[in-house]
Amino acid sequence: MFSPFLVYLLPIENQGLTLLTLQKHMGIKNNLLAKERVIYRTHPHWLYFISPVLVVLFGAVLIWAALQRKLDLGTFSEYLLYLGYITAGIGVISFFKEYIHHRTSEYVVTNQRVFVQEGVLGRKTTSMILSQIEAVEVDQTLVARIMNFGHVEITGSGGAASKFTYIHRPEKFRRAIQKNISFED
């Protein structure tokens, strides 16, 4: 039986693309305007991976506890083993989901606009012309400052706002925007 999902995979396979090279073919360079050049580029912070890693570790602890012969848990150890496998499996799937998000998300400042792309199959693209940006706000807690990530909210003319979370090096992103905004009227 022919799956509609295969329709999306066939062109990728025919071009010799893999998941790791998919970002190059869907990247920002394919969406640049005439005479537009990239000033600064960043991506989501690696913090996205902490939650899935903790889930995998918890699953591994459950598996370890179930396999300990000293505890003599009986049939409970079988349930614990299955729960550990399920938990670790969910963590691995979540890790790969976050990995794909990390590899396919770009936050870019060009000489004309701020451009954000996220996703592979479901694609979210946000673009704001630099001359229409009124404010750039960076929100960082103490831990976020130490780990160099934060949330950036860009407000445009007319009150339109876009918020981007867990951006790596948000202060450099903000400075790149502010350096390229033209204040000429």
Steps between C-alpha positions, in 0.01 A plus 500: 500500500631845407520739794451877455803544730721342233411784263701730727791257524539421129629842388741504794630154416540583130711805585728290719408693813524371853363647820840652578524677163134597489572828678735614222230461238226664706719769653488876506711547186214371285276776639724805475378799301704680235805678652422348840788362703516317832637710788446261790366146534419299812297195597309361798706434811605144585278524810225346287676166550493495882143376543532202260837403650350502851212279382747251345705497820187439710407212268852360535475515881169311486656234275803474730277462807292232328809301401649497850469145630573613857173691529280189432195697389329206328244589232531865597848499346348396165263796511786724604708370208222569248440843649873570472505397133195712421637801689842474334333455159291813552815686602689386188211601272478837675877545466485443123204740471700771679809418293305552178356825638850619595649411159219658298443822697684818408477853636660740252561873480567628149570852379126533417299290747483249784418156372407192703438147369400202711403146409535243221165371380294757688686824430458823697659808346499848650645805332509861613651789303767680703357847433170392658652376826425726797641297792709193571466354849724229643380305804760300694504358850827467691536136389420601141771768509754250632404244235472768227140453384183703525172608351482780243186699425499726196228764479423654163304801389132463573571293810572173318726289723696181445650306791777246455591274790824333607719685250874443526688831558192727512699817578706462181176442309352822648817702428507376140142620453562837664821565304318449169184700571498819298366797694475722192154631410 
